[in-house]
Amino acid sequence: MKTIIITIAMTMLITFGFAKTINKPKTKNIIKKTENSNQFYGKTIQHTWTEGAFAGGSFKNQYRSDNSALLECVAGGFKGTKAELKTYSARNIGTNLWLMSWLEESGYSVSIVFDFDSKKVTGTVSKPNAEFYPVSGTIDSLEPTK
């Protein structure tokens, strides 16, 4: 009888202990939101990949106020190709440091970090079949969209 009571007590402790762990509130987002969380509205960024599968490719990305974008390859192997994005995500992750990501209609997923202090861009482009292509390069310009 004593063994049964101890077993029941241990089961209850373990069950309620796990329940507290599972229902534990999530930690706060460590990324601070800025008043204008997207400084890219109405801006065009041109960058050139210097390393990785797309090295030599230069892209002009026009970010619109409706959170859509036009991406255009202006040099390299994909020169002349354009992609319309219905939406993209831009997150401020540090001083003059932005993480951007989007999914292209072609199925490519792009996640890149723009470091405006060092004028560098780095990230990963991936295909739907889980092929990953690390890329890095330089930021050539940041201007208002014409």
PEJOCOR-V698910 format. One record per residue. N is the residue number from 1. RES is the residue in three letters. BURIAL is b if it has 24 or more other C-alpha atoms within 12 Angstrom, else e. Layout:
n:N res:RES burial:BURIAL
n:N res:RES burial:BURIAL
//
This chain:
n:1 res:MET burial:e
n:2 res:LYS burial:e
n:3 res:THR burial:e
n:4 res:ILE burial:e
n:5 res:ILE burial:e
n:6 res:ILE burial:e
n:7 res:THR burial:e
n:8 res:ILE burial:e
n:9 res:ALA burial:e
n:10 res:MET burial:e
n:11 res:THR burial:e
n:12 res:MET burial:e
n:13 res:LEU burial:e
n:14 res:ILE burial:e
n:15 res:THR burial:e
n:16 res:PHE burial:e
n:17 res:GLY burial:e
n:18 res:PHE burial:e
n:19 res:ALA burial:e
n:20 res:LYS burial:e
n:21 res:THR burial:e
n:22 res:ILE burial:e
n:23 res:ASN burial:e
n:24 res:LYS burial:e
n:25 res:PRO burial:e
n:26 res:LYS burial:e
n:27 res:THR burial:e
n:28 res:LYS burial:e
n:29 res:ASN burial:e
n:30 res:ILE burial:e
n:31 res:ILE burial:e
n:32 res:LYS burial:e
n:33 res:LYS burial:e
n:34 res:THR burial:e
n:35 res:GLU burial:e
n:36 res:ASN burial:e
n:37 res:SER burial:e
n:38 res:ASN burial:b
n:39 res:GLN burial:b
n:40 res:PHE burial:b
n:41 res:TYR burial:b
n:42 res:GLY burial:e
n:43 res:LYS burial:b
n:44 res:THR burial:b
n:45 res:ILE burial:b
n:46 res:GLN burial:b
n:47 res:HIS burial:b
n:48 res:THR burial:b
n:49 res:TRP burial:b
n:50 res:THR burial:e
n:51 res:GLU burial:e
n:52 res:GLY burial:e
n:53 res:ALA burial:e
n:54 res:PHE burial:b
n:55 res:ALA burial:e
n:56 res:GLY burial:e
n:57 res:GLY burial:b
n:58 res:SER burial:b
n:59 res:PHE burial:b
n:60 res:LYS burial:b
n:61 res:ASN burial:b
n:62 res:GLN burial:b
n:63 res:TYR burial:b
n:64 res:ARG burial:b
n:65 res:SER burial:e
n:66 res:ASP burial:e
n:67 res:ASN burial:b
n:68 res:SER burial:b
n:69 res:ALA burial:b
n:70 res:LEU burial:b
n:71 res:LEU burial:b
n:72 res:GLU burial:b
n:73 res:CYS burial:b
n:74 res:VAL burial:e
n:75 res:ALA burial:e
n:76 res:GLY burial:e
n:77 res:GLY burial:e
n:78 res:PHE burial:e
n:79 res:LYS burial:e
n:80 res:GLY burial:e
n:81 res:THR burial:e
n:82 res:LYS burial:e
n:83 res:ALA burial:b
n:84 res:GLU burial:e
n:85 res:LEU burial:b
n:86 res:LYS burial:e
n:87 res:THR burial:b
n:88 res:TYR burial:b
n:89 res:SER burial:b
n:90 res:ALA burial:b
n:91 res:ARG burial:b
n:92 res:ASN burial:b
n:93 res:ILE burial:e
n:94 res:GLY burial:e
n:95 res:THR burial:e
n:96 res:ASN burial:e
n:97 res:LEU burial:b
n:98 res:TRP burial:b
n:99 res:LEU burial:b
n:100 res:MET burial:b
n:101 res:SER burial:b
n:102 res:TRP burial:b
n:103 res:LEU burial:b
n:104 res:GLU burial:b
n:105 res:GLU burial:e
n:106 res:SER burial:e
n:107 res:GLY burial:e
n:108 res:TYR burial:e
n:109 res:SER burial:b
n:110 res:VAL burial:b
n:111 res:SER burial:b
n:112 res:ILE burial:b
n:113 res:VAL burial:b
n:114 res:PHE burial:b
n:115 res:ASP burial:b
n:116 res:PHE burial:b
n:117 res:ASP burial:e
n:118 res:SER burial:e
n:119 res:LYS burial:e
n:120 res:LYS burial:b
n:121 res:VAL burial:b
n:122 res:THR burial:b
n:123 res:GLY burial:b
n:124 res:THR burial:b
n:125 res:VAL burial:b
n:126 res:SER burial:b
n:127 res:LYS burial:e
n:128 res:PRO burial:e
n:129 res:ASN burial:e
n:130 res:ALA burial:e
n:131 res:GLU burial:e
n:132 res:PHE burial:e
n:133 res:TYR burial:b
n:134 res:PRO burial:b
n:135 res:VAL burial:b
n:136 res:SER burial:b
n:137 res:GLY burial:b
n:138 res:THR burial:b
n:139 res:ILE burial:b
n:140 res:ASP burial:b
n:141 res:SER burial:e
n:142 res:LEU burial:b
n:143 res:GLU burial:e
n:144 res:PRO burial:e
n:145 res:THR burial:e
n:146 res:LYS burial:e
//
